[in-house]
Amino acid sequence: MEIRLTFIFQKVPEGYIGFVQELPGANTQGTTLDEARRNLQEAVELVLDANRALSERSLQGQDVIREPFLIRAA
């Protein structure tokens, strides 16, 4: 699966803040750019896992159709 996301980093007095342009809720900070980058990768995983868990709970006991969906970069 290929999904292309855009990480945005901004230099601040404490180091760097970062967020994912296409994924609200995925944001972090770090004292170095490398630390902020690692933290943001983890934040993406946590947001996706949390959203998946919330969805599973809301669909529990319902008859649904699941289909894979691939996002290809333009």
KOLTOR-371988 format. One record per residue (C-alpha): x, y, z; residue number from 1; residue in one letter. Coordinates in steps of 0.02 Angstrom, whole numbers, plus 50000, padded with zeros to 5 digits. Layout:
     px     py     pz    n  res
      X      Y      Z  NUM    a
...
//
This chain:
     px     py     pz    n  res
  50000  50000  50000    1    m
  50063  50172  49959    2    e
  49997  50327  50042    3    i
  50090  50490  50022    4    r
  50071  50616  50163    5    l
  50150  50787  50186    6    t
  50245  50822  50347    7    f
  50256  51008  50389    8    i
  50389  51067  50512    9    f
  50412  51239  50586   10    q
  50561  51301  50684   11    k
  50513  51373  50854   12    v
  50621  51431  50999   13    p
  50601  51262  51087   14    e
  50647  51161  50931   15    g
  50522  51106  50800   16    y
  50336  51078  50789   17    i
  50263  50967  50655   18    g
  50098  50909  50585   19    f
  50030  50807  50442   20    v
  49940  50915  50315   21    q
  49818  50778  50264   22    e
  49785  50700  50435   23    l
  49707  50813  50568   24    p
  49761  50765  50742   25    g
  49933  50704  50692   26    a
  50049  50834  50766   27    n
  50199  50838  50881   28    t
  50356  50929  50932   29    q
  50539  50891  50960   30    g
  50698  50978  51012   31    t
  50780  50928  50847   32    t
  50709  50904  50673   33    l
  50753  50718  50680   34    d
  50662  50698  50846   35    e
  50509  50792  50780   36    a
  50511  50682  50624   37    r
  50517  50521  50727   38    r
  50380  50585  50843   39    n
  50270  50631  50696   40    l
  50288  50458  50619   41    q
  50230  50385  50784   42    e
  50087  50511  50795   43    a
  50024  50456  50624   44    v
  50020  50274  50680   45    e
  49931  50320  50842   46    l
  49799  50426  50753   47    v
  49764  50290  50625   48    l
  49754  50155  50760   49    d
  49638  50261  50866   50    a
  49525  50301  50717   51    n
  49520  50116  50671   52    r
  49472  50067  50849   53    a
  49334  50200  50857   54    l
  49266  50141  50691   55    s
  49267  49959  50745   56    e
  49169  50002  50903   57    r
  49040  50102  50807   58    s
  49016  49961  50680   59    l
  49008  49820  50807   60    q
  48863  49703  50772   61    g
  48821  49786  50605   62    q
  48822  49704  50435   63    d
  48952  49799  50334   64    v
  49052  49777  50175   65    i
  49240  49805  50189   66    r
  49343  49847  50036   67    e
  49528  49886  50023   68    p
  49567  50060  49958   69    f
  49735  50109  49884   70    l
  49788  50289  49870   71    i
  49912  50319  49731   72    r
  50016  50475  49721   73    a
  49987  50586  49571   74    a
//
